[in-house]
Amino acid sequence: MSITPLGGVFALLLVMAAASPSPDARARTKRVGVAAAISFPFYDSAALTIGPFGVAPHYLGIIALILLAATFRSPGTPTTRGEVLCLLLAGISVLTTAASPWLFSGLSVLASGTGLDEQVRFQSQLTYSASNVAQVMYLAVNLILVTFVLKRLGIGRDVIRVALTTGTFAGGMAAAATLLGANYPHELFDTNPRFFYAELDTRLRGHLSEPSHLGAFSLTALAFFTVSALTQSSAGNRLRDILMASVAALTLYLSEAGTAVLGAAVGGSLLLAAATIRTLSTGRLSLPGFVAISLGTGIALFLSQPGYDFVSNILASKQGSMSLTTRSFADLHALELTAQTYGLGVGLGSNRASSMLAMLASTIGVVGVCTFVGLCYLALRNGMRARNLAEMAALTALLTASFISIADFTSPILWTLIGTGLHANAGLDHTRGRTGGAIADRGSPIGHRDRLSAAQRATRRTD
């Protein structure tokens, strides 16, 4: 086992954040949360390498947050439907992963460990592997993050902002290096032995493994900072978010990712349609409706000239390409596996695909897919009711890109967004830990929401 330079930096940040003197539990919680969030955008890198396996940096941060959350009293709130769905998803995943490789042994699968192109040409036979154990453990950690850490600490919104800011800054540095003809230190980030890192001269991939991953991240950050800028009351904060949105738009443009372009078109269309329906049915324009129409208008302008030329060139380059052929075959093969296993799936870590939906259908089955979609629906509904608009716009963008062509079920940003939405309306009293310190920031939306009366919260839900 060895630690990478990137892992060393993040481990040092976490130790410093946890060990530094704190006036109260709130300050320590926020500091550790920020230190953990800084590692979240680097999910294609490794902090630790154990033989042929790599452990992503964000797992160090999540484990630190789990240990921190364990020092606080339980809020004593009843189990929510979102938590029930998380437990159901965990149970389905464990049972399927334990039984399917034995029940359906010998089926042709696209196993992990090599590039997708190579797996399409040389398929593997279904059997138990280390990837099964790893993927179940990754899911377990992320579900603990959702159901335990984010519920008990209430720092989801802060974590998301720091993570997207850090990743956008890293992508912006890569974009600046590309535009200035300077070298970007890819060797610092290309450290996971299980990943294939694209070597491209024309498309930007930044700190991630391939341009489509950077495109999906940039789309998520662009949605977040754009909506945040539209809903800010402070001119300084609005200017900050506009700057970050501009950097995210630049990295999205340089990645030339068809996944992100399609995700923007589909996600923007859904938001615009939802806002239009609500406006017509109620006769008034709500804040979410205003944000959705603003985003839809922006996307419409982007799709005009010269935006139309940019988009059409990207999509035209994909037609008939090896990348599109490989991804299409992987998704069709995943659907065939779903049918061959009677909708049960072959288990987490046993098959790869391009689309997250196709990958989930082939691994945890139809019931698992329905459970995950239900979880996402609850997160979006609760988040919109609580007016966490920037986070829910980011979740919509990331889910859209993932369902099209990013099969990353372990993304810490995805699960943090889901957890933030699920607990948005919890009305938890994050005021006392075992140390007696307050951890709800009075200047944060979480602290403000905790002090709302039941009548005020009910009024906000009906808006």
N, C-alpha and C positions, 0 to 999 in steps of 0.2 A: 504494500500500500504506500502511495506517495501523495503528497499534497502539491497542487499546482500553484504557481505564483498568484493567479487570480484567487484561488481558494485561500491562500495565506492572507491576502489583503482583506477578504470578507470575514475570515475568522478573527482577524485582529480588530476589525471594526465592531464586531459583535461583542468581543471581550471588553473592549474599551467602553462600549455603550452600557454594558451590564455592570461593569465594575466601578465606573465613575460615581462619585458621591452625588446623591439626588436629594433635593429638598422634600420630595414626596413621591408616592408611587406613580402619580400621573406623569411626572417628568421622566422617570425611568422607563415607563411603558412607552412613551412617545419616542424616546431615544432608541430603545431596542427595536421598536417598530420601524423607525427610519433606517436603521442599520440593516435590518432584514430586507426591507423593501428595495434597497439599493442593489441587492443581488438578484432580484426577481427577473429583470430583463435578460439575464445571461443564461437562459435555460438551455441553450445549445452548447454550453461549455461545461467543463468539469472542475469541481473544487478538489475532489479526491479521485484517484484512479486506483482501482483494485483489480489487478490483472487486466483482463480485456474489458472491464466495466468501468464506467465513470459515474460519479455522483455529482449532480448539478449543484451549483452554489446555493440556490434558493432553499434546498433542503436543510442546509445549516441554519438559515434564517428561520425557517418554519419550526425546526426543533427548538431553537432558542425561544421562540414565541410560545410554544407549547409549555416549556418549562416555566416561563414567566406567568402564563395564564394559570398554571397549577398553584401559584402562590396567592391567588385571589379567591375570595369566597364565591361560591356559586350564586348567581342571581336568584335562584329559586323559582324561575319561571317555568310554566308547563311546557312539555314537548310540543313543538310546532309541526305542522304538516311538512314543512321543508325538511326538518330533521328526520321525520319518519321516512321520507323519500330517500334521504341520504343513507339511512340504515338499510332500506330495501335495496338500493343500488349496490351497497357493499355486499349484502347477502347474495344477490344474484351473481355478482362478479366472482365472488369466492367459490360458490357452488359450480358455476359454469366452468371456471378455470380448473377446478379440481376434477370434474367428471368428464368434460368433453374430450380432452386428449385421449382418454381411455375408451370412451364410447365410440368416437369417430376416428380412431387411430388409422393413419395411412392416407388421409385425405391430402390433396395437394394444397399447400399454403404458401404465402409469401412471408417467410419468417424474418425477424429482425436480425441485425448484425451485419448486413451488407446493404449496398445501395438498392433502391427500388428497381432500377433498370436491370441489375444483375439477377435479382430475385424473380423478375418476370421471365427472364430467359431460362433460369435454372431454379425451378420451384423445389421447395422442401416438402417432406412428408410430416404430417401432424404427429407430434409426440411431445412429451413433457420437456421443458427447457428452463434454463435459468431466467429467461425473459418472463415466464409465467409468474414466478415468485417476485421478480423485480416490479412488474407492472401492478400486481396486487398491493405490494408495499407502498408504491407511489400513490395509488388511489387512496389507500388507508390514511396516509399522511395528509393528503389534500382534504379528505373528508373530515379529519380531525381539525384541520385549519378552519373549515366552514362551520362545523357544529360546536366546536369548543372554543377555539382561540378568538375568532371574530365575534362570537356571541358574548364571550366573557369580557373581552378587552374593549370592544367597540371601536377599533382603530382602522376598520376597512377602508374608509374614504381617504384617510391620511396615507395608508400603505399604497393605494392605487395611484394617488397623485405623485408620490415620490418615485414609484416604480416607472411610471410612464414618463416622468421628467428625466430620470436617469437614462432610460433607454433611448429617448429622443435625443438627448445630449450626445450619447455614444454614436447614434446614427448620424447626427449632424457633424460630428468630428470626422466620421468616415466620408461623408459627402464633401466636406471641405478639403480633405486630403485628395479625393478624386478630382475635384475641380481645379485644385492647385497643382496637381501632378506629383503630390508627395506620397510617401509610403505610409500605409496604415498598418499598425501592429497586429495583423491577423493571428500571428503565432501566440499571442497572449490569450486569445479566445478559442482558437481551434485546438482544444485539448481533450475532447471526449473521444476515446478510442472507438466508441460504437457509432459515431456519426460520420457521415460523408460530407466534406466541406467543398462546396463548389468553387472551381477556379475559373473566374470569368473576368474578362477585361472591360466589358462594356456595361454590365449591370451591377448595381451596388447591392452588396449583402451585409456590409458593416460588421457588427459584432456577432451576427447570427450565421447559421450554416449555409443558407441559400437565399437568393433574392425574394422568393415567395414568402419566406418566413419574415423577412424584413418588411415586405409589403403589407402583410397582415398586421404586424405590430404597428407600423406607421399609420395604417388605416384606423386601428383602435385608438392610437394617441390623437390622431387628427379629429376623430369624432368627439373624444373626451374634451380636448382643449377648445374646440370650436363651440360646443354647447356650453362649456364653462364660461367662455368669454361672453356669450350671449346672455348669460344669466347673472353675471357679476354686477355688483352695485358699486364697487370701487374701481376708479379709473386705472389705478396702478395695477390691480390684479387683472383687469381686463387686458391691459397692454401686455402683461406677462403672458397670459394665455394666448393672445394673438401671436406673439413671438414664437411660442412653442408650437402652435398650430402651423405656423409658416414653415418651421424646420421639419415638422412631420410631413407636411405636404411635399417638401423638397425631397426627402428621403423616399417617399412613396413614388414620386416621379422618377427618380434615378433607379429605383429597383425594377421598374418596368414590369411589375408583377400583374399578370392577368387575373390572378386570384383576387388581389385587392381591388382592381378595377371593377370586376364583376360584383364583388362584395359591396362596394360603394354604390353601384347602380341598384342592386337588389335591396340593400338595407335602406337606402334613401327613398326608394319607391314605397317600401313598406311604411316608413315613418310618415311620408307625405300622404299616403292613402289613409292611415289611421287618423292623422290630424284633420283631413278633409271630412271623413265620416263623422268625427266628433263635432266638428264645427257645424255641419249641416243638421245633425240630430239635436244639438243643444241650442243652436242659434247664437253661440258666443265662442270666442277663441280663447282657450285656456293657455297657460304658460307652456305645457308640453306641446300643444298644437302650434304655438308660435315658433318654438324651437324646431319642430319637425318641418314646418313649412319653410323656415329659413334654410334648413339643411337641404331640403328638396330643391329649393330655388338655386342654392349654390351648386348642387350637383347638376342641375339642368344647364346652368351657365358653363360648367366644366365640360359638359358633353357637347357644347356648341363649338364653333371654330374659335381658336385652334385646338381646343380640348377634344373635339370630335376626331381630328386627325391623329392626335396622340393615342386615344383609346383604340381607334380602328387599326392603327399600325401595330399595337400590341396584340390585339386579338387576331389580326391577320397573320402575324408571325407565329402564332400558336397553331394555326390550322395546318394539319398534316405534319406537325413537328414530332420528333421522337418523344419529347416530354409529354405532349398531349396524348399520344398513342399509348405510352406506358401508363400514365395516370388513368386513362379510360379503361384499359385492360384490368388494372388493379381494382378499380371500383366494380367493374362487372364481375370479376372473379370473386370479390367479397360478397356480392349479392347471390352468386351461385352457391357459395359456401353456406350462406344463410338458409337457402332452400335445401341444400343437402343435409343440413343438421336439423331440419324441421323447425327452423326459427330459434333454435337454442344457442347457436354460436359455438365457436371452437375454443373460447377462453381468452382472457386478456393476455397479450403478448404472443399469441399464436399466429396472428395474421396481420398483415399490413394492407393499407389502402391509401388512396389519395384524399378522399372525402372522409371527414370524421363520422358522418352518419353511416356511410358504407362500412367503415372500419368497426364501429360499434355494433352494427347489425351482425357482422360476421364473427364478432368476439363475445359479446355479452347477450346477443340475441334480440329478438323483437321486444320482449318485455323490458329488457335493460334499456333499449333505446327509448321506449315510451316513458320509462321512469326518469331518465335523464332529461328528456324534453319537458316533462312535467315539472321537474326541478327548475329548469331555466324559465319556464312560464311563471312560476311562483316568484322567482327572484325579480323578473322584470315587472310583474304586477305590483309587488310590494315596494320596489324601488321607485316606480313611477308615482305611486300614491304618496310616498314620503318626499317627493320632489328631488330625489337624487338623480337629476336628469343627465348630468354629465357621465356618471358611472353607468347608467342604463343605456345611454347612447353608445358608450364604449363596448358594453356587453353585446349589444345588438350587432355592432360592426364586427366584433371578434367572432361571434357565433356564425354570422353570415359567411365570413371568409373561411371559417373552419368547415362549415357544412359544404362549401364548394370544393375546397382543395387543400385544407390544412388539418391533417389527422393527428393533432397533438392533444391527447386526453389528459396530459399531466401538467399542462401550462399553469404556473402559479397565478398568473394574471387572470386567467379564465376563472379559476376557483375562488380567487379573492373577490372578483366582481360578482360571482354567484352568491357568495357568502354575504357581501355587502348588501345586495338586494334582498336576500332572505330575511336579514335581521334589521332592515331599515325601519320597519314599523313595530319593532319589538317593544319600544318604550321602556327599555331596561334602565334600572337605576345603577349606573356605573359610578357610584360615589364612594364606596368603601371597600378596601381590600383588607387583607390580614394586617397590613401595616397601618391601616387607618387613613391612608392618603386618598385624595380624590383623584380619579383618573379620567373623568369626563372634562374635556377642555371647555371652559366657559365660552371661548370664542369659536368653538367648532360647531358644525351642524348637529353633531351627536349630543353634545352637552346641552344645546338649546332644545333639542327635541325631548331630552329627558325631563326638562322642567315644564313641558307643556301639560296642561290638564287633560283629563280624558275627554272633556267636551271639546277642547280645541283640536285634539287629534281627530276626533270624529268629524269635526267640521272640515278639516283638511282632507280627509279621506273622501268626502262627498264633492270636493271641488272638481 
